[in-house]
């Protein structure tokens, strides 16, 4: 089984079963929530694309 990664500001997932939300640590003092979505097949799509803002 291989893992594939998608990245975006907002991601929508569709599946038949989700896990209990788990708090994880990101870079610095940031925190994030991790859930696992199961299904036949489980699907995910980026709703809002990732924006990179350059500061001069």
C-alpha positions, 0 to 999 in steps of 0.5 A: 500500500502506497501513501499519496499526499495532497496539500491545500488550505481546505481539503474535503474528504468523503468516506464511510467511516472516520476516526476520532479526531486527534490533536497533533503538533505542527511546526512551532506552536501550531497545532493541527487535527488529524483524522483518518477516513476509510471507505471503498474508496475513500476520496479527498479533494482540494477545495481551496488551493494553497497560496504562497504570499511573498513578503518584500 
